[in-house]
């Protein structure tokens, strides 16, 4: 038994030495050939992102061949067609009214009344960095709720946009101070967004707890109303008489019922600074799933605009579209595949410049550039009223679409509409002898065939009484100038007889009598 075990062990040892000799020979063979040890693979080129640049052209903020006075998208008359979304407690009126009013009763710095709620601001420099509120002063229609209370106030700055305001009349507020607070203040204004301030009054004593102040603004030229209007209040020690000494750090000033009055008889353009964005959606050509999407600032006045993104090598297609307007477009909350993408525009967003393009399949293997011509996704609808009589007593026009809201699907054909839009265009026109016209943009998407569009127009007189209602219709595609021509006031309560003209360079223009 012992010999058998030794014999078996010797055989195993021989196999071990033979195997070791084999490995040594293999290693020497590789060394003699001087072959390097393989390195770990680097990141695959297939995973490296490549820049893709789209050079954009084809967009324009004006409409030709129409006359500039009727076509410039920034004209005050056309801007007045836009929505009233930013108004807070204000309606257009030929009478003086509060344009902005801060009661502070809700213990915040948001105005109770405003032409532009989201853009009006009240800021301050003081010992306390957060606003404090205490018992205020009543002023109809607001009760004596709260007022703004500031310790060690150096400046109070109030910004009030004035686009569409016809006339300023007064700025007013109530103010008081503690025993050690300021007893006087300077007041100045700016019409160039704060670059320069002009003094309204340098001496305004605050001898008692409640002092009422009012300042005449009628001398300010209305040409400056397009910029933000700023009021600056600068409290200082003032004449204290037999009162306590001034404490610059803890002395308190209170202000309440801050108000700007004037005439506002034109619907607001929403956001005078506006939205100017370019949206892009890029899909994989193989599975049609979303590969990239985003929003980037867009300058419609720049004819050399570019969009650069980075994509891994592969095959793609895309859709780009702009939105230069006062409202966001109506888009799906999430997009996972090409067929789920759609875009629409609220009818009341009537001056929206929406250009777009479908980009056919392109291959990304290395950095590339591509020329993209954007096309109007809208048509311009214009009414030219041929009345020989004076139309200045027309106070208001309301335009309602009778057709279904347009929902454009660049890569799908779902007939159902995810959009319910019941908005209308409300216009307070200022008709002139040489220009009795109105115009707006109708979003349509990119259509291959004409579709019917139709509108109801309601006409109101100076007493805000409905005096006429008529309908118009035509069949057009996008990128068309459509003009309805006829008398606004003739044929009251009778079928309309508007003529239609349309232009297509753009893709054309159409003129229809009514």
VEXDREN-650220 format. One line per 8 residues: number of its first residue (from 1); their letters; for each residue x, y, z of C-alpha. Coordinates in pm, 1 decimal, decimal comma, always signed. Layout:
<pts>
NUM> A> X:Y:Z | ... $
</pts>
This chain:
<pts>
1> XXXXXXXX> +0,0:+0,0:+0,0 | +279,4:+243,8:+90,7 | +467,2:+183,2:-237,4 | +148,4:+247,7:-438,1 | +101,8:+585,0:-271,8 | +463,9:+687,8:-340,4 | +434,3:+577,8:-703,5 | +115,1:+783,1:-746,8 $
9> XXXXXXXX> +282,5:+1088,7:-594,0 | +579,1:+1065,1:-827,1 | +350,7:+1052,7:-1130,4 | +165,7:+1364,5:-1010,6 | +490,9:+1552,6:-964,5 | +602,3:+1468,8:-1318,7 | +275,0:+1610,1:-1457,5 | +320,9:+1927,0:-1252,0 $
17> XXXXXXXX> +677,7:+1984,9:-1386,0 | +570,2:+1920,4:-1744,7 | +287,3:+2173,8:-1713,3 | +516,2:+2438,5:-1558,7 | +768,5:+2387,3:-1840,0 | +491,4:+2446,8:-2095,6 | +391,4:+2780,0:-1939,7 | +753,7:+2896,7:-1927,5 $
25> XXXXXXXX> +800,2:+2815,3:-2298,3 | +482,3:+3005,4:-2388,7 | +596,7:+3309,0:-2192,0 | +939,7:+3305,7:-2355,8 | +776,0:+3279,0:-2697,9 | +572,0:+3596,6:-2639,9 | +876,0:+3777,0:-2503,7 | +1088,3:+3690,3:-2804,9 $
33> XXXXXXXX> +820,0:+3828,1:-3038,3 | +812,8:+4150,5:-2829,2 | +430,9:+4162,8:-2835,2 | +295,1:+4415,0:-2582,3 | +43,9:+4321,0:-2319,9 | -299,5:+4427,1:-2448,5 | -427,7:+4749,3:-2285,0 | -773,7:+4787,5:-2142,2 $
41> XXXXXXXX> -1009,8:+4913,2:-2413,2 | -1066,5:+5289,7:-2411,1 | -1412,8:+5447,3:-2423,5 | -1572,8:+5342,8:-2748,1 | -1595,3:+5608,4:-3015,7 | -1959,8:+5507,4:-3045,5 | -2021,2:+5660,9:-2703,8 | -1852,3:+5998,2:-2766,4 $
49> XXXXXXXX> -2082,7:+6300,9:-2808,7 | -2053,5:+6493,1:-3134,2 | -2156,2:+6859,2:-3176,9 | -2442,7:+6913,3:-3421,0 | -2509,0:+7272,4:-3531,5 | -2831,4:+7383,3:-3698,8 | -2799,6:+7715,3:-3884,2 | -3143,8:+7877,7:-3876,7 $
57> XXXXXXXX> -3302,5:+8106,8:-4134,1 | -3641,2:+8192,0:-4279,6 | -3798,9:+8374,1:-3985,4 | -3905,0:+8739,9:-3983,6 | -4084,1:+8958,9:-3731,9 | -4255,9:+9163,9:-4002,9 | -4502,1:+9067,8:-4270,9 | -4453,8:+9162,3:-4635,0 $
65> XXXXXXXX> -4585,0:+9287,4:-4871,1 | -4817,8:+9466,3:-4627,6 | -4760,9:+9830,4:-4544,3 | -4522,7:+9869,2:-4246,4 | -4780,2:+10056,6:-4039,5 | -5014,2:+9760,3:-4065,9 | -4760,9:+9482,7:-4044,9 | -4500,4:+9563,8:-3783,1 $
73> XXXXXXXX> -4555,0:+9311,8:-3507,1 | -4437,2:+9561,3:-3244,5 | -4688,1:+9834,9:-3330,5 | -4893,7:+9955,8:-3036,2 | -5222,6:+9882,2:-3209,9 | -5137,5:+9519,7:-3283,4 | -4980,5:+9469,5:-2941,3 | -5314,2:+9566,5:-2788,8 $
81> XXXXXXXX> -5468,9:+9250,9:-2932,3 | -5290,7:+9029,4:-2684,4 | -5431,7:+8878,1:-2366,0 | -5527,4:+9036,9:-2036,4 | -5356,5:+8768,5:-1825,7 | -5134,1:+9001,4:-1624,1 | -5408,6:+9248,2:-1522,5 | -5498,6:+9248,7:-1153,2 $
89> XXXXXXXX> -5830,2:+9415,7:-1067,4 | -5815,7:+9661,9:-1358,0 | -6036,4:+9704,1:-1664,1 | -5969,4:+9938,9:-1957,3 | -6143,5:+10273,6:-1912,1 | -6124,8:+10625,1:-2051,9 | -6155,2:+10755,7:-1696,1 | -5876,5:+10801,1:-1445,2 $
97> XXXXXXXX> -5821,0:+10499,8:-1221,4 | -5558,5:+10332,5:-1004,9 | -5299,4:+10169,2:-1227,8 | -5110,4:+10024,3:-930,7 | -5214,8:+9999,1:-565,3 | -5038,7:+9839,3:-267,2 | -5254,7:+9807,2:+48,2 | -5017,1:+9559,2:+221,6 $
105> XXXXXXXX> -5323,3:+9405,9:+389,8 | -5212,4:+9056,1:+287,2 | -4871,6:+9122,3:+449,6 | -4671,7:+9090,0:+128,2 | -4527,1:+9318,0:-139,6 | -4763,3:+9208,4:-419,1 | -4983,9:+9489,7:-557,1 | -5360,5:+9463,9:-507,5 $
113> XXXXXXXX> -5418,9:+9641,4:-839,9 | -5176,9:+9633,6:-1131,2 | -5148,9:+9659,0:-1505,7 | -4855,7:+9416,0:-1492,9 | -4883,8:+9215,2:-1172,0 | -4583,7:+8989,0:-1226,8 | -4347,2:+9272,5:-1322,8 | -4435,8:+9534,7:-1062,4 $
121> XXXXXXXX> -4195,2:+9532,6:-766,8 | -4139,9:+9715,1:-439,3 | -3789,6:+9680,5:-292,7 | -3605,9:+9856,3:-12,6 | -3271,9:+9910,8:+161,0 | -3310,9:+9911,6:+538,8 | -3183,9:+9763,7:+865,7 | -3437,1:+9482,9:+841,4 $
129> XXXXXXXX> -3379,7:+9274,9:+528,0 | -3728,4:+9121,0:+537,8 | -4046,0:+9333,7:+521,3 | -4240,7:+9385,7:+843,9 | -4606,3:+9483,4:+868,4 | -4802,4:+9667,3:+1134,5 | -5142,2:+9837,2:+1173,3 | -5211,1:+10043,5:+863,8 $
137> XXXXXXXX> -5423,6:+10330,6:+738,2 | -5754,2:+10275,4:+560,2 | -5826,1:+10414,0:+214,6 | -6133,6:+10315,8:+11,6 | -6184,6:+10053,6:-114,7 | -5932,9:+9897,0:+127,9 | -5980,6:+9882,6:+505,8 | -5717,8:+9986,9:+759,1 $
145> XXXXXXXX> -5547,4:+9650,1:+764,0 | -5169,2:+9652,1:+748,5 | -4891,1:+9881,6:+630,1 | -4523,5:+9828,4:+546,3 | -4294,2:+9903,4:+841,3 | -3917,8:+9944,7:+792,0 | -3641,6:+10013,0:+1045,4 | -3347,6:+10222,4:+929,9 $
153> XXXXXXXX> -3492,2:+10272,7:+582,0 | -3248,0:+10425,3:+332,8 | -3441,6:+10385,3:+6,1 | -3774,4:+10245,6:-109,9 | -3786,8:+10169,5:-483,4 | -4114,2:+10100,4:-665,6 | -4114,0:+9968,6:-1023,6 | -4432,3:+9998,3:-1232,6 $
161> XXXXXXXX> -4428,2:+9907,3:-1606,3 | -4632,4:+10149,0:-1816,3 | -4671,4:+9978,3:-2156,9 | -5023,8:+10055,0:-2288,5 | -5082,1:+10329,9:-2027,9 | -5217,1:+10640,2:-2203,6 | -5165,2:+10904,7:-1933,4 | -5015,0:+10935,4:-1585,3 $
169> XXXXXXXX> -5184,4:+11170,7:-1339,3 | -5063,7:+11126,3:-979,2 | -4847,4:+10918,0:-747,1 | -4963,1:+10909,1:-384,2 | -4914,7:+10727,4:-55,6 | -4959,8:+10759,7:+319,8 | -4660,4:+10765,8:+555,3 | -4561,4:+10808,5:+918,2 $
177> XXXXXXXX> -4264,7:+10742,0:+1143,4 | -4171,6:+10657,2:+1499,8 | -4035,8:+10914,3:+1750,5 | -3678,1:+10829,0:+1646,2 | -3761,8:+10770,7:+1281,7 | -3709,7:+10998,0:+979,2 | -3918,8:+11314,4:+960,7 | -3865,4:+11398,9:+595,1 $
185> XXXXXXXX> -3796,7:+11232,2:+259,9 | -3691,4:+11300,3:-98,1 | -3893,8:+11165,8:-388,1 | -3769,6:+11117,9:-745,9 | -3867,6:+10921,7:-1056,8 | -3700,3:+10747,5:-1351,6 | -3832,3:+10678,0:-1700,2 | -3521,3:+10497,7:-1827,8 $
193> XXXXXXXX> -3524,7:+10187,9:-1606,7 | -3328,2:+10354,9:-1327,4 | -3036,6:+10495,9:-1526,3 | -3125,9:+10852,5:-1423,3 | -3363,5:+10994,0:-1161,6 | -3545,0:+11328,9:-1173,9 | -3650,4:+11497,9:-850,4 | -4020,5:+11544,3:-783,5 $
201> XXXXXXXX> -3979,4:+11690,2:-435,5 | -3680,1:+11719,9:-201,7 | -3868,7:+11845,6:+105,4 | -4161,2:+11641,0:+238,5 | -4199,3:+11671,4:+619,2 | -4352,3:+11384,5:+820,4 | -4447,0:+11559,7:+1144,5 | -4730,9:+11331,0:+1254,4 $
209> XXXXXXXX> -4818,2:+10962,2:+1252,1 | -5024,1:+10974,8:+931,1 | -4926,4:+11208,1:+652,0 | -5090,6:+11201,6:+308,3 | -4882,0:+11282,5:+1,8 | -4976,5:+11329,7:-362,7 | -4749,1:+11424,9:-651,6 | -4852,8:+11546,7:-996,0 $
217> XXXXXXXX> -4713,5:+11335,0:-1285,1 | -4907,3:+11485,9:-1576,4 | -4592,9:+11663,2:-1703,7 | -4417,0:+11331,8:-1783,9 | -4409,1:+11275,9:-2160,6 | -4603,6:+10967,4:-2271,7 | -4315,2:+10876,6:-2505,9 | -4140,4:+10740,7:-2196,0 $
225> XXXXXXXX> -4422,4:+10502,8:-2105,1 | -4264,4:+10209,9:-2290,1 | -3998,2:+10172,7:-2017,4 | -4038,3:+10077,2:-1652,4 | -4146,9:+10371,5:-1438,8 | -3954,9:+10390,6:-1109,5 | -4035,4:+10591,4:-796,6 | -3761,7:+10630,5:-533,3 $
233> XXXXXXXX> -3836,0:+10740,3:-175,5 | -3534,1:+10839,3:+36,9 | -3616,4:+10908,5:+405,6 | -3382,7:+11131,4:+609,9 | -3361,1:+11294,4:+955,5 | -3560,9:+11609,7:+886,6 | -3663,2:+11886,6:+1128,1 | -3733,0:+11722,9:+1463,8 $
241> XXXXXXXX> -3837,1:+12026,2:+1666,8 | -3856,9:+11921,7:+2033,7 | -3881,7:+11553,5:+1942,2 | -3640,5:+11270,3:+2011,6 | -3308,1:+11243,4:+1828,3 | -3296,3:+11057,0:+1500,3 | -3185,4:+10692,5:+1523,3 | -3062,6:+10602,8:+1174,8 $
249> XXXXXXXX> -3047,8:+10229,6:+1252,5 | -3369,7:+10161,8:+1444,6 | -3596,9:+10456,6:+1363,1 | -3908,1:+10324,5:+1185,8 | -4094,9:+10454,2:+882,7 | -4438,4:+10326,2:+780,1 | -4590,1:+10355,2:+431,8 | -4933,4:+10247,7:+312,2 $
257> XXXXXXXX> -5179,8:+10281,6:+23,6 | -4905,4:+10327,2:-236,4 | -5084,3:+10412,7:-559,8 | -5021,7:+10530,2:-914,1 | -5315,9:+10683,1:-1101,5 | -5372,2:+10745,6:-1470,0 | -5566,5:+10643,6:-1778,0 | -5545,2:+10289,8:-1908,6 $
265> XXXXXXXX> -5782,0:+10215,0:-2195,4 | -5591,5:+9947,6:-2387,3 | -5566,4:+9577,5:-2302,0 | -5226,8:+9474,0:-2176,2 | -4971,4:+9294,4:-2392,6 | -4912,7:+9053,5:-2103,5 | -4537,1:+9070,1:-2055,5 | -4374,3:+9373,8:-2220,1 $
273> XXXXXXXX> -4041,5:+9193,7:-2208,1 | -4203,7:+8893,8:-2380,0 | -4105,2:+8531,8:-2438,0 | -3846,6:+8454,7:-2704,6 | -3757,4:+8085,6:-2702,9 | -3655,8:+7810,2:-2942,3 | -3780,0:+7459,3:-2859,6 | -3617,5:+7146,4:-3001,3 $
281> XXXXXXXX> -3713,2:+6778,2:-2992,9 | -3476,6:+6515,1:-3138,0 | -3577,1:+6149,9:-3184,4 | -3388,0:+5828,9:-3260,1 | -3461,5:+5722,4:-3616,8 | -3464,8:+5351,4:-3528,6 | -3707,2:+5334,0:-3236,5 | -3859,0:+5688,0:-3256,1 $
289> XXXXXXXX> -3790,2:+5748,7:-2886,5 | -3689,1:+6090,3:-2757,8 | -3311,3:+6138,9:-2770,2 | -3286,9:+6504,9:-2662,2 | -3507,2:+6806,2:-2599,5 | -3460,7:+7157,5:-2469,9 | -3543,9:+7528,1:-2478,2 | -3291,6:+7798,4:-2562,4 $
297> XXXXXXXX> -3320,4:+8179,2:-2598,6 | -3411,6:+8286,7:-2952,0 | -3346,7:+8622,4:-3117,2 | -3581,9:+8664,5:-3412,1 | -3389,9:+8974,9:-3523,8 | -3068,6:+8774,5:-3569,3 | -3062,0:+8628,3:-3918,9 | -2759,6:+8415,1:-3829,7 $
305> XXXXXXXX> -2906,3:+8224,1:-3537,0 | -2757,8:+7885,8:-3454,9 | -2851,2:+7594,4:-3231,5 | -2572,0:+7359,4:-3123,7 | -2631,8:+7038,7:-2930,1 | -2425,5:+6725,0:-2866,8 | -2542,2:+6378,5:-2968,9 | -2382,6:+6033,3:-2968,2 $
313> XXXXXXXX> -2325,9:+5881,6:-3312,6 | -2647,6:+5752,1:-3457,8 | -2942,8:+5830,0:-3682,0 | -3194,0:+6099,0:-3582,2 | -3473,3:+6328,5:-3697,0 | -3604,9:+6643,2:-3525,8 | -3854,5:+6925,5:-3495,3 | -3764,0:+7284,6:-3401,9 $
321> XXXXXXXX> -4006,7:+7568,8:-3335,0 | -3987,0:+7923,0:-3198,4 | -4217,1:+8113,0:-2966,6 | -4185,4:+8492,3:-2968,1 | -4491,8:+8613,3:-2781,8 | -4636,5:+8701,0:-2440,1 | -4756,3:+8349,4:-2348,2 | -4614,3:+8000,2:-2334,7 $
329> XXXXXXXX> -4721,9:+7753,8:-2601,7 | -4953,0:+7463,0:-2520,8 | -4729,4:+7154,7:-2516,3 | -4744,4:+6803,5:-2367,0 | -4601,4:+6778,5:-2016,0 | -4381,8:+6484,2:-2120,5 | -4272,0:+6351,3:-2458,9 | -4137,8:+5996,7:-2480,7 $
337> XXXXXXXX> -4175,6:+5925,2:-2851,5 | -4224,2:+6124,5:-3168,8 | -4594,7:+6052,2:-3208,6 | -4673,2:+6209,4:-2869,7 | -4532,9:+6553,7:-2959,4 | -4785,0:+6827,7:-3034,5 | -4798,9:+7206,0:-3010,3 | -5080,7:+7458,0:-2995,8 $
345> XXXXXXXX> -5127,2:+7824,6:-2913,5 | -5401,8:+7998,8:-2718,0 | -5613,4:+8204,5:-2958,8 | -5579,4:+8509,6:-2732,0 | -5198,9:+8497,0:-2778,3 | -5271,4:+8675,3:-3099,7 | -4931,9:+8823,0:-3185,7 | -4729,1:+8503,7:-3139,1 $
353> XXXXXXXX> -4449,8:+8449,4:-3391,5 | -4426,0:+8071,9:-3419,7 | -4183,0:+7942,2:-3681,5 | -4079,0:+7580,3:-3713,9 | -3930,0:+7303,8:-3924,9 | -3917,9:+6927,8:-3941,3 | -3559,9:+6807,1:-3991,3 | -3549,0:+6479,2:-4188,4 $
361> XXXXXXXX> -3326,6:+6188,8:-4090,3 | -2960,8:+6282,3:-4041,4 | -2661,1:+6069,2:-3948,9 | -2423,0:+6175,7:-3671,0 | -2073,9:+6028,8:-3700,1 | -1858,4:+6336,7:-3642,7 | -1914,8:+6711,7:-3585,8 | -2165,4:+6839,1:-3841,4 $
369> XXXXXXXX> -2361,1:+7145,6:-3952,9 | -2700,9:+7162,3:-4119,5 | -2897,8:+7446,6:-4276,7 | -3254,9:+7468,8:-4143,8 | -3516,3:+7699,9:-4296,1 | -3791,7:+7779,8:-4047,9 | -4141,4:+7828,6:-4183,5 | -4432,9:+8021,9:-4038,8 $
377> XXXXXXXX> -4661,7:+7794,4:-3842,2 | -4924,8:+8070,5:-3854,4 | -5118,2:+8287,9:-4096,4 | -5191,8:+8657,4:-4056,5 | -5559,9:+8751,6:-4038,5 | -5640,5:+9113,7:-4113,1 | -5962,7:+9316,2:-4124,2 | -5966,5:+9631,4:-4336,7 $
385> XXXXXXXX> -6279,7:+9835,4:-4268,0 | -6386,4:+10053,7:-4560,6 | -6641,8:+10270,2:-4375,2 | -6644,1:+10633,9:-4483,3 | -6805,4:+10733,4:-4153,3 | -6608,1:+10807,3:-3837,8 | -6537,2:+10490,0:-3638,1 | -6390,7:+10663,5:-3333,7 $
393> XXXXXXXX> -6699,7:+10581,1:-3123,6 | -6630,7:+10207,6:-3158,5 | -6516,3:+10109,9:-2810,1 | -6452,2:+9738,8:-2837,4 | -6430,2:+9445,0:-3078,1 | -6445,1:+9083,1:-2963,4 | -6327,8:+8814,7:-3206,0 | -6421,0:+8452,4:-3139,4 $
401> XXXXXXXX> -6298,6:+8155,3:-3346,3 | -6571,6:+7923,9:-3474,0 | -6332,2:+7659,1:-3600,6 | -6171,9:+7388,3:-3386,6 | -5848,5:+7483,2:-3213,2 | -5541,6:+7395,9:-3419,2 | -5318,5:+7126,4:-3269,3 | -5011,7:+7047,3:-3477,7 $
409> XXXXXXXX> -4850,6:+6702,3:-3450,8 | -4521,2:+6705,1:-3644,9 | -4488,8:+6323,7:-3644,1 | -4835,1:+6195,5:-3560,1 | -5191,7:+6196,0:-3686,1 | -5405,8:+6145,8:-3374,4 | -5741,0:+6312,8:-3461,3 | -5829,8:+6374,5:-3094,7 $
417> XXXXXXXX> -5742,4:+6715,7:-2952,2 | -5580,5:+6743,1:-2608,6 | -5648,6:+7118,8:-2606,3 | -5963,5:+7305,2:-2501,9 | -5917,7:+7673,0:-2582,8 | -6213,8:+7905,2:-2533,2 | -6014,3:+8228,4:-2530,3 | -6108,2:+8527,4:-2746,4 $
425> XXXXXXXX> -5936,9:+8840,6:-2871,2 | -6065,2:+9162,2:-2712,2 | -5956,9:+9477,3:-2892,9 | -6005,7:+9839,8:-2788,1 | -5925,7:+10002,9:-3122,8 | -5814,3:+10358,5:-3189,0 | -5932,7:+10387,2:-3547,3 | -5779,9:+10664,4:-3756,3 $
433> XXXXXXXX> -5881,8:+10810,1:-4091,6 | -5587,9:+10652,5:-4273,8 | -5589,2:+10320,8:-4088,4 | -5914,9:+10145,1:-4003,8 | -5763,9:+9798,5:-3973,0 | -5682,8:+9530,5:-3720,3 | -5464,6:+9222,0:-3753,2 | -5368,8:+8910,5:-3559,3 $
441> XXXXXXXX> -5185,4:+8581,2:-3611,3 | -5371,1:+8250,6:-3633,3 | -5158,2:+7951,2:-3534,4 | -5214,7:+7655,9:-3770,0 | -4903,0:+7438,1:-3767,8 | -4767,6:+7317,1:-4102,1 | -5054,3:+7213,1:-4330,2 | -5041,5:+7044,7:-4668,9 $
449> XXXXXXXX> -5399,4:+7139,5:-4765,8 | -5621,9:+7443,6:-4693,1 | -5864,7:+7416,2:-4400,8 | -6163,7:+7630,7:-4314,0 | -6123,8:+7905,9:-4058,6 | -6415,4:+8120,4:-3939,3 | -6473,1:+8392,4:-3683,4 | -6755,3:+8580,2:-3513,9 $
457> XXXXXXXX> -6693,1:+8952,5:-3466,3 | -6886,3:+9149,0:-3205,3 | -6888,5:+9530,1:-3225,6 | -6951,0:+9750,9:-2918,4 | -7010,3:+10127,0:-2907,6 | -6883,2:+10388,0:-2660,9 | -7154,0:+10288,4:-2410,5 | -7025,7:+9929,1:-2430,5 $
465> XXXXXXXX> -7350,7:+9822,9:-2602,5 | -7338,9:+9545,1:-2863,4 | -7439,2:+9702,8:-3196,0 | -7342,2:+9437,6:-3450,1 | -7239,2:+9074,0:-3481,5 | -7116,0:+8915,9:-3805,9 | -6930,5:+8605,4:-3918,7 | -6650,3:+8563,8:-4172,2 $
473> XXXXXXXX> -6480,9:+8253,2:-4308,6 | -6228,4:+8131,5:-4564,1 | -6010,1:+7829,1:-4640,8 | -5631,9:+7869,6:-4609,5 | -5309,4:+7694,6:-4511,0 | -5042,7:+7830,0:-4279,9 | -4806,6:+8101,5:-4408,1 | -5088,6:+8299,9:-4570,9 $
481> XXXXXXXX> -5190,4:+8665,0:-4539,3 | -5570,4:+8670,8:-4531,5 | -5754,1:+9004,6:-4548,4 | -6126,6:+9052,0:-4490,1 | -6241,5:+9381,7:-4646,4 | -6575,5:+9557,2:-4591,7 | -6775,9:+9809,7:-4389,9 | -6773,4:+9751,5:-4016,7 $
489> XXXXXXXX> -7107,6:+9918,3:-3950,7 | -7312,4:+9860,4:-4266,7 | -7568,1:+9580,9:-4278,6 | -7623,4:+9572,4:-3903,5 | -7801,3:+9249,4:-3807,4 | -7773,1:+9128,8:-4165,9 | -7548,0:+8863,9:-4323,8 | -7197,7:+8996,0:-4376,4 $
497> XXXXXXXX> -7052,3:+9073,5:-4717,2 | -6679,7:+9086,0:-4652,6 | -6441,6:+9033,3:-4940,9 | -6141,5:+8804,7:-4893,8 | -5789,0:+8860,8:-5027,1 | -5499,8:+8628,1:-4959,7 | -5130,4:+8636,0:-5029,2 | -4878,9:+8356,0:-5043,7 $
505> XXXXXXXX> -4518,4:+8478,0:-5027,2 | -4551,2:+8420,0:-4720,0 | -4707,0:+8158,2:-4938,9 | -4955,8:+8422,0:-5055,3 | -5239,5:+8661,5:-4964,9 | -5616,5:+8633,8:-4989,0 | -5875,9:+8914,1:-4986,5 | -6239,0:+8840,4:-4903,1 $
513> XX> -6523,3:+9098,8:-4904,0 | -6775,6:+9091,1:-4619,9 $
</pts>
